[in-house]
Amino acid sequence: MIFGLHPAWGMLTVPLIGFVTGFGWASFGMLVAGVFRSIENFNYVPGIVTTPLFLTAGTYCPISALPKWTQIVVNANPVYHCVQLVRHAVFGF
């Protein structure tokens, strides 16, 4: 509402979506911590996993601007679905 959005009931679901998403990322972090053998291996996670997921999730540009094969791959991205949930919650279901 600070940025000019009109209040909607769906906005109340955004903290729940954030909690579930955070729980999923924490579970991924625990998996990575259990698999990696040394602290130096943790440097690979942001470059190989996290950054491509966020760049192709439609947070910075719409996925309609991407090639067709990339749009199909993006549908398997869990961050894309979280972004879509928040958008529909804020701008209307």
Disulfide bonds with the S-S distance in Angstrom:
none
